[in-house]
Amino acid sequence: MTVSVLSDPGVTAGVGRTALLVAHARALEARRPDAMAVDPFAEHFVRAAPGCEGWPLHPDDVAPGDPLWGRLAGYFALRTRVLDAYLLTAVRAGVRQVVLLGAGLDSRAHRLPWPPGTTVWELDRPEVLAFKQAVLDDLEAVPSACRRTVPVDLREAWPQALTDAGLDPRQPVAWLAEGLFLYLPAEAELRLAGDLDELSAPGSTLAYEIKLGLEAANVRANPVYAAARDRIGVDLLALFAPGPRPDTAAHLGALGWSTVTRTPFDHAAGLPRAPRPEPDDALAANRWITGVKTR
């Protein structure tokens, strides 16, 4: 099936282009016999977007030790696996409302085995959601949950848009902010955490990713960053929010959340291709935080 290419999909520059980076990492991972996660839609998103010519189409095309399509792509594959498991754990415990903040090209509403009665809301900029929908429509893709898209800028009044789209704050929610907080200014991160708390009944869960702060010059010179910038035009260092980072976990704790902070490497056991620590590591400052609202 041929997927139409959109001229202005909202994913060709800036933070939007990171969605293509992650989608292509998932596409490569899906072709591996020992895949950490399988996303059958990711390749179609990349093929439909302009500016991805020359990106490797198969893991065999990736050189050993490639910092971009090897190490960084492996990081995204591991993150996908871990966060898939987080969401499925929440719904198996009875949560039936799932919210993907900054959903980008996430296809979980279509590819995960949701229990009956689950609704998945996807929040992102209108042009990103329109691009994704066009690709899904060309594929005649059918979601495995009730899927509702909420076209909104998360710097604006998104809680009202979400409740207008049917979210019930009286019932628990499984929130996911995958690859979002990294790009928010500190005050915006705290504000978003406070907003989602107000929509969260006890029993709600949250997973999000952060960097601890500005990395040292030797880490900023890591080949992962240089490869993303020079080979595909994604300057991650320029996109990461500057300045000191807030302690959002502590902020949530004061609001009644119990949180756990882990490194990506904590999840690598038993997965031979999962990234391990290395000198001057571009992944060393990354943290994955999960929480449950207890009161």
C-alpha positions in Angstrom: 0.0 0.0 0.0 1.3 3.4 -0.9 1.2 6.1 1.7 0.8 9.7 0.5 3.5 12.2 1.5 2.3 15.3 3.1 4.2 18.6 2.4 3.7 20.1 5.8 3.3 17.3 8.3 4.6 19.1 11.4 7.4 16.6 11.9 10.1 18.0 9.6 11.8 20.4 11.9 12.5 21.1 15.6 11.0 18.9 18.3 8.6 17.5 15.7 11.5 15.9 13.8 12.4 14.0 16.9 9.2 12.1 16.5 10.5 10.8 13.1 13.8 9.9 14.8 12.0 7.8 17.3 9.7 6.3 14.8 12.6 5.3 12.6 14.3 3.7 15.6 11.2 1.7 16.2 11.0 0.7 12.5 14.5 -0.6 12.6 13.8 -2.5 15.8 10.7 -4.1 14.4 12.8 -5.8 11.7 15.2 -7.4 14.3 14.7 -11.1 15.1 15.3 -10.3 18.8 13.3 -7.1 18.8 12.8 -5.4 22.2 9.5 -3.9 20.9 7.6 -4.2 17.6 5.8 -1.2 16.1 4.4 -2.2 12.7 3.3 1.4 11.9 6.6 3.2 12.5 8.1 2.5 9.1 5.0 3.9 7.4 5.2 7.2 9.3 8.8 7.7 8.2 8.2 6.8 4.6 5.3 9.3 4.5 7.4 12.2 5.8 9.7 14.3 3.6 13.4 14.6 4.4 14.1 11.0 5.5 15.8 9.8 2.3 19.0 8.0 3.1 17.9 6.7 6.5 18.7 3.0 6.8 15.8 0.7 5.9 17.0 -2.4 7.6 19.2 -3.2 10.6 21.7 -4.9 8.2 22.3 -1.4 6.8 23.5 -0.1 10.2 27.2 -0.3 10.8 28.4 -1.9 14.1 28.8 0.8 16.8 26.7 3.3 14.9 26.0 6.0 17.5 22.7 7.1 16.0 20.9 4.0 14.5 22.7 1.6 16.9 23.0 3.1 20.4 20.4 5.8 20.3 17.9 3.7 18.4 18.5 0.9 21.0 17.7 3.4 23.7 14.4 4.3 22.1 13.6 0.6 21.6 14.2 -0.1 25.3 12.2 2.9 26.3 9.3 1.6 24.1 9.4 -1.8 25.7 9.5 -0.5 29.3 6.7 2.1 28.7 4.5 -0.5 26.9 4.8 -2.7 29.9 4.0 0.2 32.2 0.8 1.0 30.4 -0.3 -2.6 30.2 0.3 -3.0 33.9 -1.9 -0.1 34.6 -4.8 -1.3 32.5 -4.5 -4.9 33.9 -4.9 -3.3 37.3 -8.2 -1.8 36.2 -7.4 1.6 34.7 -9.4 2.3 31.6 -8.3 5.8 30.8 -4.9 6.3 29.1 -3.5 9.7 28.1 -0.5 10.1 25.9 0.9 13.7 26.3 2.9 14.9 23.4 1.9 11.7 21.6 3.8 12.4 18.4 3.9 9.2 16.2 3.0 6.9 19.0 0.9 4.0 17.7 0.1 2.3 21.0 -3.7 2.9 20.6 -3.4 0.5 17.6 -0.7 -2.0 18.5 -1.2 -2.8 22.2 -3.7 -5.4 23.4 -6.0 -3.1 25.4 -8.8 -4.6 27.6 -12.4 -3.9 26.5 -13.5 -0.5 27.6 -10.1 1.2 27.4 -10.0 4.7 25.9 -6.7 6.2 24.7 -6.4 10.0 24.3 -3.6 11.4 22.2 -2.6 15.0 22.7 -0.3 16.9 20.3 -0.2 19.8 17.9 -2.9 19.7 15.3 -0.5 19.3 12.3 1.3 16.3 14.0 -2.0 14.5 14.6 -3.2 15.3 11.1 -0.1 13.8 9.6 -0.4 10.7 11.7 -4.1 10.3 10.9 -3.5 10.6 7.2 -0.9 7.7 7.3 -3.2 5.6 9.5 -6.1 6.2 7.1 -4.1 5.2 4.1 -3.3 1.9 6.0 -6.9 1.4 7.0 -5.6 1.0 10.5 -8.1 0.1 13.2 -7.3 0.9 16.8 -7.5 -1.8 19.5 -8.9 0.7 22.0 -11.3 3.6 21.7 -8.9 6.3 20.4 -9.6 10.0 20.7 -7.2 12.6 19.4 -7.0 16.0 21.1 -5.3 18.6 18.8 -3.8 21.1 21.3 -0.6 22.8 22.2 0.4 21.6 25.6 1.5 25.1 26.5 -2.1 26.1 26.3 -5.3 25.1 28.1 -5.1 21.4 27.4 -6.9 20.1 30.5 -10.2 21.6 29.3 -9.7 20.2 25.8 -9.1 16.8 27.3 -12.1 16.8 29.5 -14.2 18.1 26.6 -12.9 15.0 24.7 -14.4 12.8 27.4 -11.8 12.2 30.1 -13.5 11.6 33.5 -11.3 13.0 36.3 -13.3 11.0 38.8 -11.8 7.8 37.4 -8.0 6.8 37.4 -5.9 7.7 34.5 -2.6 6.2 33.2 -0.6 9.2 32.0 2.4 8.9 29.7 4.8 11.7 28.9 7.4 10.0 26.7 10.1 12.3 25.4 8.1 15.4 26.4 9.6 16.9 29.6 13.0 17.0 28.1 12.0 19.9 25.9 9.9 21.9 28.3 11.1 24.8 30.4 11.2 24.1 34.1 8.1 26.1 34.9 6.2 24.5 32.1 7.1 21.0 33.4 5.9 21.8 36.8 2.7 23.4 35.5 1.9 20.4 33.4 2.5 18.1 36.3 0.2 20.2 38.5 -2.5 20.2 35.7 -2.5 16.4 35.3 -2.6 15.9 39.0 -5.9 17.9 39.2 -7.3 15.4 36.6 -6.1 12.4 38.5 -8.2 10.3 40.8 -6.4 8.1 43.4 -5.0 5.1 41.6 -3.8 7.1 38.6 -0.4 6.4 37.3 2.3 8.5 35.5 5.4 7.7 33.6 7.8 10.4 32.2 11.3 10.9 31.1 13.8 13.7 32.2 17.4 14.7 32.0 19.0 15.7 35.3 20.4 18.9 33.9 23.0 20.5 31.6 25.6 17.9 30.7 29.3 18.5 30.8 31.2 19.6 27.7 32.7 16.1 27.2 29.2 14.6 27.3 27.8 17.2 24.9 30.6 16.1 22.5 29.3 12.5 22.5 29.0 11.0 19.0 25.3 10.4 19.6 24.6 14.1 19.6 26.9 14.9 16.7 25.4 12.1 14.6 21.8 13.2 15.2 22.7 16.8 14.3 25.0 16.2 11.3 23.3 13.2 9.7 19.6 13.9 10.1 19.3 17.5 11.2 18.1 16.9 14.8 20.1 19.1 17.2 19.0 17.5 20.4 21.3 19.7 22.5 19.6 22.8 21.1 16.1 21.4 21.7 16.7 20.3 25.3 15.3 22.9 27.7 18.1 25.0 29.2 18.6 26.0 32.8 18.3 24.0 36.0 15.7 21.2 36.0 12.9 21.1 38.5 12.4 18.2 41.0 9.1 17.2 39.6 9.1 13.9 41.5 9.3 15.8 44.8 6.5 18.2 43.6 4.3 15.2 42.8 5.1 13.7 46.1 3.7 16.7 47.9 0.5 16.3 45.8 0.1 12.7 47.0 2.1 10.7 44.4 4.5 7.9 45.2 7.3 7.9 42.6 10.2 5.7 41.7 13.2 7.0 39.7 15.3 4.6 37.6 18.0 4.9 34.9 17.6 3.3 31.5 20.3 0.9 32.4 18.3 -0.5 35.3 16.0 -2.1 32.7 18.7 -3.7 30.5 19.1 -7.0 32.3 18.4 -10.0 30.1 18.4 -7.8 26.9 21.7 -8.2 25.1 21.2 -5.2 22.8 20.0 -2.8 25.4 22.4 0.1 25.9 25.0 -0.1 28.7 26.9 2.7 30.3 29.9 4.1 28.4 32.4 6.9 29.0 31.1 10.4 28.5 27.7 8.9 28.1 24.9 10.9 26.4 22.4 8.6 28.3 23.8 8.9 31.7 21.7 11.8 32.8 18.4 10.3 31.6 15.9 9.1 34.1 12.6 7.3 33.8 10.2 8.1 36.5 6.9 6.3 37.4 4.4 7.2 40.0 1.1 6.3 41.5 -1.4 8.7 43.1 -2.1 7.4 46.5 -4.4 10.1 47.9 
